Amino acid sequence: MAEQADELKKLAAIAADLGLSSELRIKSIELIGNFGTHEALLALLDLAANSGLIKEEREIALTRAREIIRSGH
């Protein structure tokens, strides 16, 4: 479980790193959504609230957060 939390933190850091390409940040957001956990939901909501990200990235984070909510986690 600690391994999963570490991976989630790394992916969240990549997704929020404005020095990286948008494609890499989007892939990280999608991978965070694949976790489907409460922690992933919180990470996605943090990314959606990050005004430094482009609109598309924020919308993807919201979409993936909605998917987690709908799945009941």
Stockholm file with secondary structure:
# STOCKHOLM 1.0

chainA/1-73         MAEQADELKKLAAIAADLGLSSELRIKSIELIGNFGTHEALLALLDLAANSGLIKEEREIALTRAREIIRSGH
#=GR chainA/1-73 SS CHHHHHHHHHHHHHHHCTTSCHHHHHHHHHHHHHHCSHHHHHHHHHHHTCTTSCHHHHHHHHHHHHHHHHHTC
#=GC SS_cons        CHHHHHHHHHHHHHHHCTTSCHHHHHHHHHHHHHHCSHHHHHHHHHHHTCTTSCHHHHHHHHHHHHHHHHHTC
//
